[in-house]
């Protein structure tokens, strides 16, 4: 009887789930139809935890076996938006509703609607459920709204200073030099580790910016030196493990990752959560001790964030008790919130920048003419080959380099969309002079992948990688390097670093890091793909470019290049 009960229960659970999914899907479809949007039905909710980890693999296996439909192969891949870009909107409309058992998702490509939604912050709030993955150490700037968000924003806004950006510039130059030396002198050829190496690079720059810890560049394929006596390496490795296992960590939690049945990598990630917290707690205590002695020389992010919190606390305490508003007591961060924000800085500063850097190198490999174009600018403003002499005030002049960054971000954005929600409200949006009322609890996805590639905004060559589109000249000005004008990094159809109050606080941090890297890599070197048998150089470049457009999201929180190792790069010293 007991065995029979167990068997029936095991059979009943999936059956009940299927029945629930069918009923929920029918209900959600009725809501979408009433709203009047074009509809795309999907039987699996995009945020289904198991589908996030295994979904894309299942779809690709089915496609290889010719099982399923074109719709299934296209829209059931986790992160389909990044690969489809504007194509789905050409098929279903500028704004359409993705209907799933777990809810409705409004997919938006229309620039006017996107800006309307972003401006109406109280009606379309951030979809915090989709950002819960970043609550490893509690709430932070990315996972709060309203008054709580204002508290985090007020303190963290002053963290990214020009002094810190100068530190990022210097460390990026040093790390890029080390990475280039590895690629040209020690790495197995052709280079297949660009996706891993860029993450080592950004992790090292981040360690310098966060904690003033400097590391030599060690490539993914070379033996690692022993760092037994240096606790800071333990921090760096723990952060790396957390970032690599962020999805399992989100699903099971730190303690859950250390269960008896989990793989070793998950167990190590669970341990890393504690290690990172302990290390950062020690650094916070150390900075507070220095402050108590009147020493405030550190320029790293831990120091500036701790000092900002202390300053805010002092300002609140200076207000007479009778005159304090209730919110004044809350406008500073607890130690736990400081740790959580530093973790989010680490996440955003490491993976996103590494992904963009990988795309940039791949895009440059496919376009040798752009390598020469930025080299002209680099040599014009940086005549000395000694990177230690490159002053930070040169950074704003390297407009072509930043145009390269902007163009790679346009075609391959790590985030893919800005996620909002209607919560319990029923707001109205206007599309082509027609009003539509959204159902409560609708997720609203403002698609950067579609907005950034639609021909309506970018012309017939919207899928062509061309950084020159961001460079122009002032009227009647001679067409020289000094007179070049870089387009704004935010516009009605370009939102690579978000917009308004929610603009990325580390925007300049990332721009400085990527521009410094480009200047170093292409000052004396060029890069090209290794040719396959029977392949011409032009064919190889096209193959590499297409590889850069193939995006993977399964088991990852961000959109990454699926197979960066397939590009097989060869770096050569520039002639002449």
C-alpha positions in Angstrom: 0.0 0.0 0.0 2.8 2.4 0.9 4.6 1.8 -2.4 1.4 2.2 -4.4 0.8 5.5 -2.6 4.3 6.8 -3.4 3.9 5.8 -7.1 0.4 7.5 -7.3 1.8 10.6 -5.7 4.7 10.8 -8.1 2.3 10.4 -11.0 -0.2 12.9 -9.6 2.3 15.8 -9.0 3.3 16.2 -12.7 -0.3 15.6 -13.8 -1.5 18.3 -11.3 1.2 20.7 -12.6 0.1 20.1 -16.2 -3.5 20.8 -15.3 -2.6 23.9 -13.4 -0.4 25.2 -16.3 -3.3 24.6 -18.8 -5.8 26.4 -16.7 -3.4 29.3 -16.0 -2.5 29.6 -19.6 -6.2 29.8 -20.7 -6.9 32.4 -18.0 -3.8 34.5 -19.0 -4.6 34.3 -22.7 -8.1 35.6 -22.0 -6.6 38.6 -20.2 -4.3 39.3 -23.1 -7.0 39.0 -25.7 -9.2 41.4 -23.7 -6.3 43.9 -23.7 -6.1 43.7 -27.5 -2.4 43.0 -28.1 -1.0 40.5 -30.6 -0.3 37.3 -28.8 2.5 34.8 -28.7 1.6 31.7 -26.6 4.3 29.8 -24.7 3.6 26.7 -22.6 6.6 27.2 -20.4 7.1 30.3 -18.2 10.5 32.0 -19.0 11.4 32.1 -15.3 10.7 28.4 -14.6 13.9 27.5 -12.6 14.4 24.1 -14.3 13.9 25.7 -17.8 16.4 28.4 -16.9 19.1 25.7 -16.3 18.1 23.0 -18.9 15.6 24.6 -21.3 17.9 25.7 -24.1 19.7 22.3 -24.2 16.3 20.5 -24.5 15.2 22.8 -27.3 18.5 22.3 -29.2 18.3 18.5 -28.8 14.8 18.6 -30.2 15.8 20.7 -33.1 18.7 18.3 -33.9 16.2 15.4 -33.9 13.7 17.5 -35.8 11.2 17.3 -32.9 8.9 20.2 -32.5 8.0 23.3 -34.5 9.8 26.4 -35.7 8.0 28.3 -33.0 9.2 25.9 -30.3 12.8 26.0 -31.5 12.8 29.8 -31.6 10.8 31.1 -28.6 11.4 28.3 -26.0 15.2 28.9 -25.9 16.0 30.7 -22.6 16.9 34.2 -23.7 15.3 34.0 -27.1 15.0 37.8 -27.2 18.8 38.3 -27.5 19.0 36.0 -30.6 15.8 37.2 -32.2 16.5 40.9 -31.6 14.0 42.8 -33.7 12.7 39.9 -35.8 10.0 38.8 -33.3 8.6 42.3 -33.4 8.5 42.4 -37.2 6.5 39.2 -37.0 4.2 39.9 -34.0 4.2 43.7 -33.8 6.0 46.6 -32.1 4.3 45.6 -28.9 3.0 42.1 -28.3 2.0 39.9 -25.3 3.9 36.7 -24.5 1.3 34.5 -22.8 2.6 31.9 -20.4 1.2 29.8 -17.5 3.2 31.9 -15.0 1.9 35.2 -16.3 1.8 37.7 -19.2 4.9 39.4 -20.5 4.4 42.6 -22.6 7.3 42.7 -25.1 8.0 46.3 -26.2 10.1 47.6 -29.1 8.4 50.9 -29.8 10.7 53.8 -28.6 7.9 56.1 -27.7 6.2 53.5 -25.5 9.5 52.6 -23.9 10.2 56.2 -22.9 6.5 56.6 -21.7 6.9 53.6 -19.5 10.3 54.7 -18.1 8.9 58.2 -17.3 5.9 56.8 -15.4 7.9 55.3 -12.5 5.0 55.0 -10.1 2.8 53.1 -12.5 5.5 50.8 -14.0 7.8 49.8 -11.2 10.9 47.6 -11.5 10.1 43.9 -11.7 11.9 43.0 -8.4 10.9 39.3 -8.7 13.3 39.0 -11.7 16.1 40.7 -9.7 15.8 38.4 -6.6 18.8 36.5 -8.0 20.9 39.5 -6.8 19.7 39.3 -3.2 22.6 37.0 -2.2 23.4 39.2 0.8 20.1 41.0 1.1 18.5 44.0 -0.6 20.6 46.5 -2.6 20.3 49.2 -5.3 19.2 46.8 -7.9 16.5 45.0 -5.9 14.6 47.8 -4.2 12.0 50.4 -5.2 10.4 53.5 -3.7 11.9 54.9 -0.5 14.2 51.9 0.0 15.7 52.5 -3.5 16.1 56.2 -2.8 18.1 55.3 0.3 20.4 53.0 -1.6 20.7 55.4 -4.5 21.5 58.4 -2.4 24.5 56.7 -0.7 25.8 54.7 -3.6 25.6 57.7 -6.1 28.6 59.3 -4.5 30.6 56.1 -4.5 31.8 56.2 -8.2 34.2 59.2 -8.1 36.6 60.6 -10.6 39.5 59.4 -8.4 38.1 55.9 -8.5 37.7 56.2 -12.3 41.3 57.2 -12.6 42.3 54.2 -10.6 40.2 52.1 -13.0 42.0 53.7 -16.0 45.5 52.9 -14.6 44.6 49.3 -13.6 42.8 48.6 -16.9 46.0 49.7 -18.8 48.1 47.4 -16.6 45.8 44.4 -16.8 45.3 44.9 -20.6 49.0 44.9 -21.1 49.3 41.7 -19.0 46.4 40.1 -21.0 48.0 41.0 -24.3 51.4 39.6 -23.2 49.7 36.4 -22.3 47.8 36.2 -25.6 50.9 36.9 -27.7 53.6 35.1 -25.7 52.2 32.3 -23.5 48.8 31.3 -24.6 48.3 28.2 -26.8 47.7 29.3 -30.4 45.2 30.1 -31.9 43.6 31.7 -28.8 40.5 29.9 -27.7 40.1 31.3 -24.1 39.0 34.9 -24.8 35.7 34.4 -22.9 37.5 33.2 -19.8 40.4 35.6 -20.1 38.2 38.7 -20.2 36.5 37.6 -17.0 39.9 37.2 -15.3 40.7 40.7 -16.6 37.6 42.4 -15.3 37.8 40.5 -12.0 41.3 41.9 -11.5 40.3 45.5 -12.4 37.3 45.1 -10.1 39.5 44.0 -7.2 41.6 47.1 -7.6 38.6 49.4 -7.7 36.7 47.7 -4.8 39.6 46.9 -2.5 42.9 48.3 -3.8 44.1 44.7 -4.4 46.4 44.4 -7.4 46.9 41.1 -9.2 49.1 40.0 -12.1 47.2 38.7 -15.1 47.0 34.9 -15.2 45.4 33.5 -18.3 42.8 30.7 -18.3 45.2 28.2 -19.9 48.3 28.7 -17.8 49.1 27.1 -14.4 48.2 29.3 -11.5 50.8 30.5 -9.0 50.4 29.5 -5.4 48.9 32.3 -3.2 48.6 30.5 0.1 49.7 33.4 2.2 47.5 36.0 0.5 43.9 36.1 1.8 42.9 38.5 -0.9 43.2 35.7 -3.5 40.7 33.8 -1.5 38.2 36.7 -1.8 38.8 36.9 -5.5 38.3 33.2 -6.1 35.2 33.2 -3.9 33.6 36.0 -5.9 34.4 34.2 -9.1 32.7 31.0 -7.8 29.6 32.9 -6.7 29.3 34.6 -10.1 29.7 31.4 -12.0 27.0 29.7 -10.0 24.5 32.6 -9.5 21.5 30.7 -11.0 21.9 27.6 -8.7 22.5 29.9 -5.8 19.3 31.8 -6.6 17.3 28.6 -6.8 18.7 26.7 -3.8 20.3 29.3 -1.6 23.8 29.2 -0.1 23.0 26.4 2.4 21.1 24.4 -0.2 24.1 24.4 -2.5 26.0 22.4 0.2 23.5 19.5 0.3 24.9 16.0 0.0 23.6 15.6 -3.6 25.0 18.8 -5.1 28.1 18.8 -7.4 31.4 20.0 -6.0 31.3 23.4 -7.8 27.9 24.2 -6.1 29.3 23.3 -2.7 32.3 25.5 -3.3 29.9 28.4 -4.3 27.9 27.9 -1.1 31.1 28.2 0.9 32.2 31.2 -1.2 29.2 33.1 0.0 30.4 33.0 3.5 34.0 33.7 2.6 33.1 36.8 0.6 30.9 38.2 3.4 33.7 37.6 6.0 36.4 39.2 3.9 34.3 42.3 3.1 33.1 42.7 6.7 36.8 42.8 7.7 37.5 45.5 5.1 34.6 47.6 6.3 35.8 47.4 9.9 39.3 48.3 8.7 38.1 51.4 6.9 36.0 52.5 9.9 39.1 52.1 12.1 41.1 54.3 9.7 38.3 56.9 9.7 38.3 57.0 13.5 41.9 57.9 13.3 41.3 60.6 10.7 42.7 58.7 7.8 40.7 58.9 4.6 43.2 58.3 1.8 41.7 55.2 0.2 40.0 55.7 -3.1 38.5 52.2 -3.5 34.7 51.6 -3.6 34.6 50.0 -0.1 36.2 53.1 1.4 34.0 55.6 -0.5 30.8 53.6 0.3 31.6 53.3 4.0 32.5 57.0 4.2 29.3 58.0 2.4 27.3 56.0 4.9 29.1 57.5 7.8 28.6 61.0 6.4 24.9 60.4 5.9 24.6 59.1 9.5 26.3 62.2 10.9 24.0 64.5 8.9 21.0 62.7 10.2 22.3 62.8 13.8 22.9 66.6 13.4 19.2 67.2 12.8 17.3 68.0 16.1 15.2 65.0 17.1 12.0 67.0 17.0 12.6 68.1 13.4 13.5 64.7 12.0 11.1 63.1 9.5 10.4 59.5 9.9 12.4 58.6 6.8 15.5 60.4 7.9 16.4 57.5 10.2 16.4 55.1 7.3 18.5 57.0 4.7 21.7 55.2 5.4 22.8 51.6 4.9 23.4 48.8 7.4 26.6 46.8 7.2 24.6 44.0 5.5 23.3 46.4 2.9 26.8 47.7 2.3 28.0 44.2 1.6 25.0 43.5 -0.7 25.7 46.7 -2.7 29.4 45.8 -3.0 28.4 42.4 -4.3 26.1 44.0 -6.9 28.9 46.3 -8.0 31.1 43.2 -8.3 28.5 41.4 -10.4 27.8 44.3 -12.7 31.4 45.3 -13.0 32.7 41.8 -13.7 30.4 39.8 -15.9 28.7 42.5 -17.9 32.0 44.2 -18.8 33.7 40.9 -19.6 30.9 39.9 -21.9 31.0 43.3 -23.7 34.8 43.1 -24.0 34.6 39.6 -25.6 32.1 40.9 -28.1 34.3 43.9 -28.9 37.4 41.8 -29.6 35.3 39.4 -31.8 33.7 42.3 -33.7 37.1 44.0 -34.2 38.5 40.7 -35.5 35.8 40.6 -38.1 36.5 44.3 -39.1 40.2 45.0 -39.8 39.3 48.5 -41.2 38.0 49.5 -37.7 41.2 48.3 -36.1 43.1 50.8 -38.3 40.5 53.5 -37.7 40.9 53.4 -33.9 44.7 52.9 -34.1 44.8 56.2 -35.9 43.1 57.9 -33.0 45.1 56.1 -30.4 48.4 57.1 -32.0 47.2 60.6 -32.4 46.5 61.2 -28.7 48.9 58.7 -27.2 52.2 59.0 -29.1 54.2 57.1 -26.4 54.0 53.3 -26.4 54.6 53.3 -22.7 51.1 52.8 -21.2 52.3 53.9 -17.7 52.6 57.4 -19.2 49.1 57.5 -20.5 47.3 60.2 -18.5 43.6 59.8 -17.4 42.7 63.1 -19.0 43.3 61.5 -22.4 40.3 59.3 -21.9 37.6 61.8 -23.1 39.5 62.3 -26.4 39.3 58.6 -27.4 35.9 59.0 -29.0 36.4 56.3 -31.7 37.2 53.8 -29.0 34.1 54.6 -27.1 32.1 54.4 -30.4 33.4 50.9 -30.7 32.1 50.1 -27.2 28.7 51.6 -28.0 28.3 49.7 -31.2 29.1 46.3 -29.7 26.7 47.1 -26.9 24.1 48.0 -29.4 24.1 44.6 -31.1 24.8 42.4 -28.1 23.7 43.8 -24.8 24.3 41.6 -21.8 21.0 42.4 -20.2 18.7 42.4 -23.2 15.8 44.2 -21.6 14.6 46.6 -18.9 12.0 44.7 -16.8 9.0 46.5 -15.3 5.7 45.4 -13.8 2.2 46.8 -13.4 1.8 45.0 -10.1 -1.9 45.4 -9.0 -2.5 48.4 -11.3 -4.1 48.6 -14.7 -2.2 51.4 -16.5 -3.0 52.6 -20.0 -0.4 52.9 -22.8 -0.9 54.5 -26.2 0.4 52.9 -29.4 -0.2 54.6 -32.7 -2.9 56.8 -31.2 -4.8 53.8 -29.8 -5.1 53.3 -26.0 -4.5 49.9 -24.4 -5.2 49.0 -20.8 -2.8 46.5 -19.3 -4.0 43.8 -16.9 -2.7 43.8 -13.4 0.5 41.8 -12.7 1.7 42.1 -16.2 5.5 42.0 -16.7 6.7 44.7 -19.1 9.9 44.0 -21.0 11.4 46.9 -22.7 13.5 45.1 -25.3 17.0 46.6 -25.7 17.9 43.8 -28.2 15.0 44.8 -30.4 15.2 48.6 -29.9 18.9 48.7 -30.7 18.6 46.7 -34.0 15.3 47.7 -35.6 15.7 49.3 -39.0 13.1 52.0 -38.1 15.7 53.5 -35.8 19.0 52.3 -37.3 18.4 52.1 -41.0 18.8 49.3 -43.5 22.2 48.4 -42.1 20.9 47.9 -38.5 22.5 44.5 -38.2 25.9 45.7 -39.6 28.5 46.5 -37.0 29.7 50.0 -37.8 31.0 52.2 -35.0 31.4 55.1 -37.4 27.6 55.6 -37.1 28.3 57.2 -33.7 30.8 59.8 -35.0 29.9 63.0 -36.8 31.4 66.5 -37.3 30.3 70.0 -36.3 28.8 72.0 -39.1 31.5 73.6 -41.3 34.3 72.1 -39.2 37.2 70.4 -41.0 37.0 66.6 -40.8 39.9 66.0 -38.5 40.2 63.8 -35.5 40.0 66.8 -33.1 36.7 67.9 -34.6 34.9 64.6 -34.3 31.8 64.5 -32.2 30.6 61.4 -30.4 26.9 60.8 -30.3 25.2 60.8 -26.8 25.5 57.5 -25.0 21.8 57.7 -24.2 19.0 58.6 -26.7 15.4 57.8 -27.5 16.5 54.6 -29.3 19.8 53.8 -27.5 19.6 52.8 -23.8 22.8 50.7 -23.3 23.3 52.1 -19.7 19.6 52.5 -19.0 18.0 56.0 -18.5 17.0 58.6 -15.9 17.2 57.8 -12.2 17.8 54.2 -13.0 20.9 54.9 -15.2 23.8 52.5 -14.4 25.8 54.1 -11.6 28.9 52.5 -12.9 28.5 53.8 -16.5 31.7 55.8 -16.6 33.5 53.1 -14.7 32.8 50.6 -17.5 33.4 53.1 -20.3 36.8 54.0 -18.9 37.8 50.3 -18.4 36.8 49.3 -21.9 38.3 52.3 -23.7 41.6 51.9 -21.8 41.6 48.2 -22.8 41.0 49.0 -26.5 43.8 51.6 -26.6 46.2 49.1 -25.1 45.3 46.1 -27.2 45.3 47.9 -30.6 48.2 50.3 -30.1 50.8 48.0 -31.5 48.7 44.9 -32.4 46.1 43.6 -34.8 43.9 40.5 -34.5 42.5 38.1 -37.1 40.9 34.7 -37.1 42.7 31.4 -37.7 41.7 30.0 -41.0 39.9 26.7 -41.3 40.8 24.3 -44.1 39.6 25.8 -47.4 38.5 29.0 -45.8 39.4 32.5 -47.1 40.2 35.3 -44.7 37.0 37.1 -45.6 35.0 34.0 -45.0 36.7 33.5 -41.6 35.8 37.1 -40.6 32.2 36.6 -41.5 32.1 33.3 -39.5 33.6 35.0 -36.5 31.1 37.9 -36.7 28.2 35.4 -36.9 29.6 33.5 -33.9 29.4 36.8 -32.0 25.7 37.1 -32.7 24.9 33.7 -31.3 23.9 34.3 -27.7 23.5 31.8 -24.8 21.5 32.5 -21.6 20.9 29.0 -20.2 22.1 28.7 -16.6 23.3 32.3 -16.8 21.9 35.5 -15.5 23.2 37.5 -18.5 23.3 37.1 -22.3 26.7 35.8 -23.3 28.3 34.8 -26.5 27.6 31.1 -26.9 30.9 29.8 -28.2 33.7 32.4 -27.9 36.2 29.6 -28.1 35.2 28.8 -31.7 36.6 32.1 -33.0 40.3 31.0 -32.7 42.0 34.3 -32.7 45.6 35.2 -33.6 47.2 38.4 -32.4 50.1 40.0 -34.4 52.3 43.0 -33.9 51.4 45.8 -36.2 53.8 46.4 -39.0 55.3 49.9 -39.5 
